[in-house]
Amino acid sequence: MRNPLTWLRRNLAVIAGLGTLAYMILPNVVVTVFSFNNPTGRFNYAWQEFSLDAWKDPCGVADMCGSLSLSLQIALWSTLVATALGTAIAFALVRYRFRARGAVNSLIFLPMAMPEIVMAASLLALFLNMGIQLGFWTILIAHIMFCLSFVVAAVKARVLSMDPRLEEAARDLYAGPVQTFVRVTLPIAAPGIAAGALLSFALSFDDFIITNFNSGNTVTFPMFVWGSAQRGTPVQINVIGTAMFVIAVLVVLAGQMVGNRRKKAQPK
């Protein structure tokens, strides 16, 4: 028994990591499997028979692709705005000293700490008091405010790890402020900016609580899925979920391949 116990102690962290990964991926596997199901009733909860009908017609359910397109638009615009603002805020918090810097640094992370329902109710009260009609624009504003803190956190961590001597060297070589930022600062900060953008897109596309409070009659894809669960779950929802999961995995793998190639290309 000594050898198996020794092997177990040495590989306990690996086993725990693999078990956690399997636990996280299992729901995606179930969604993928049931995207090929042909249910007999309204609900796609029991396996009946293999079918490709849902994959051949992913927009066969009324209003589903419309809600999906709306969610993609909101996620894209909120990602662009939140990434631009979050990057500027992160650089300001790290590189500059100003009054109330500590208070701003704490307040910017408040949306990450508070429950989503609190922020959702607060934004709803703000929009109603200002007389703003709920819909696409209120969802977009709410998503930008929600995603901003996550972008700041990702970019700030990257900026803190940057070596300022590289920018000083660029200025010593007669590079102007704009050229230094474009040629030196931005490429170094790019991984943090990309991480914040991807996180922002995922959070915006997946959000339900804040969207549900501030949507009015506008229906996004998460709201469509929630409403479908009440009256019947079409197989096309599993198809869209599987496609999004595969795209996310491909993006991560592409990022890993690019990172590995850059490491190999660097001189030793």
N, C-alpha and C positions, 0 to 999 in steps of 0.2 A: 504493500500500500504506500510505501514511501515515495516511489517514483511517480505514481499518478498524482499524489498530493503535491509533490514538487512541481510537476508540470502544470497543475491547476493554479498554483500560486503565481507562477511566472506568467501565465497567459490569462489571468483573471480579468485584467483590464481589456484585453482584446475580445474575450468572450462577452463581457458586458457590453462593449461597444457594438459588436455584431448583433447581439440580442436586441439592443435599443434600436439599431438601424432596421432590423427586421420588423420590429413592432411599429416603427414609423411608416414603413413601406407597405405593410399589410393592407391598410385601407385602400391604397392605390391599386394594389393587385386585385382586390375584390371589385373595385369600380371597373377596372379593365376587363375582368372576366365577364361581368354582367353587362358590359357593352355589346357582347355577342349573344345575348340572351333573347329569346322570343317569348315573352311572358303571355300568359293566357288572360290575366286580368288587368286591372289598372295599375297595379303596383309591381315594380321590378325587384322583388325581394326574394323570390324563390326561383331556382334554376329550372327551366323547362326544356329547351332545346337550343342548339347552336343555330345562329342566324346572322347574316350580314346586312339585313334590311336597314338597320339603323345607321350603319356606316355608309350605305349607298345613298341615304337621304337624311343627313344630319339636321337639316332645317325643316324636317317634316312636321314638326310641332309648331303650331301657330304662335307667333310672337317670340319664340325662343331665340332665334338668330338676331332679331331686332334688339332684344335685351342684351345679348352678347356683344353686339356691335357698340351699343351705348356704353357698356362697362369698359370695353377696350378704349373707346374715345376718352372717357373720363380718366381712366388709368394713365393713358398716354399724356394727356395735357397736365394732369396733376403731377406726374413724374417730372416733366420738363420744367414746370414752374417751381416745384419743391426742390429739385436738384439745383437749379440756378440760385434760388434764394438761400438754400441750405449751405451751398458751397461758399457763397459770399459771407454768410454769418459765421461759418466755421473759421475762415481765414481771419475775420475781424476779431473773433474771440481769442485766437491763438497769437496773432501777430501784433495786435494793437492794445494799448492800455488806455482806458477811458473810465469815466465815472459810472458807477453802478454796473461795472463789468461783471462782478461776482453775482449780482442779482439777476442780470440778463442770462448769465451762464446757468443759473439754477432754474429760472423760469422757462428757458427753452426746452428743458427736459421734463417739464410738468406734464405735457400730454402723454408721455411715455409711462408716467407713474400713475396717473389717475385712471379710473375705470372708463371704458369707452362710453358707457351709458351717461355718465356725468357730462362729458364733453358734448355728446349728442343732444342732450336736453338743453345745455347751455346755448349751443349754437341755434337750436330751434327757437328758444326764447329771444335770442338776438335778432334772428331773421323776422320773426313775427312782430317784434316791437318796431323794427325799421320798415315794416310794410313790404318786405321783399317776398315775391311769390315763390313758393317752393317748387323746385324742379331741377333742371340740368345744372344751372349756375350755382345754386345753393349746395348741391352735392359736390360740385367741383371745388368750391371754396372750402367746404368742410374737409374734403380729402387732402387738399393742399396743407391746411393747418395741421391735420393729423400726421401727415407724412413728413412734414418739415423737420420735426425733432429727430427722426430716424436718420435723415440725410445728414443733419448736423453732426450727430454722433459718429457716423461712419467716416465722414470727411475730416472731422476734427482729430480722430485717432490717427489718420494718415498724415495730417499736417504736423502733428506733434512729433512724429517719427522722422520728419524730413530734416536733412542736414542743411542749415542755413549757409554753410560755407560754399555749397555748390552755386547758390545764387550770387554770393559775393564774388566767386571766381568768374561768373558770367559777366558781372558788371566791370570787373577788372579788365576783361577782354573787350571792353567798350560796347557791350550789349545794352540797349536801352531798356526801360522798365517793361514796355510791352513785349519786346523780343525776349527778355529774360523770363517773363511769365509764360509766354507761348512755348519757348524752346526748352525751358528747364523746369519751372514750377509746375506747370500743368501736366506734363508727362509723368512727373513723380507722383503727383496727387491723383492721377487718373484712376488707379485701382480703387481708392477710397470713394471717388466720385461715382465710379461704375457700380460699386457695391451699394452705395446709397440709392442710386437710381433703380437698380433691380429690386431692392427691398421696398422702395416706395411703390413701384409698379405692382408688386405682389400684394402689398397691403391694401392698395386702392382697389384693385380688381376683386379682392376677396372680401372686402368690408361689407358687413350687413347692418350692424347696429346703428352706426352713424348715418348710413345711407337711408335706413328705414325711417329715422326720425325726420330727415331733412329732404326727402324725395318728393313729397306731394303725390301726384299721380304718375310720376316717372318710375318705371320698373327697370332695374338693372338685373344682371344675370343672377347674382346671389339671391335677390328678392324673388326672381322667377322660380328658382329652385325651391326656395322656402314655400312659395305658394303652391307649387306642383306637389310637394310632399303632403299637402293637405287633401288633395283630390285625386292624386294618381301620379306616379313617377314615370315619365317616359324614358325609354332606353336612350334616347338621344342625349339626355343629360350626362349619362355615363360616357357616351362618345366624346362629348366636348371635354369632360373632365380628363379622360384618357389622353386626348390630343394635347391639352394644356400641360399635363404631367410629362409627356414625351418631349414636348418643346423645351420645358424647363430643364430636363435632364440633358438634352442636347446642348443647350446654352452653357450649362455648367461644364460639360465635357469639352466643349470648344474652348472655354476659358482656361481649363487645365492644360489643354494641348498647347495653347499660345504661351502660357506661362512656362511650361517645360521647354519649349523651343527657345524662349528668350534666355532661360538659364543656361541652356547648352551653348547658345551663341555668345554669351559673355566670356571674355578672356579670363583665364585662370591665373 
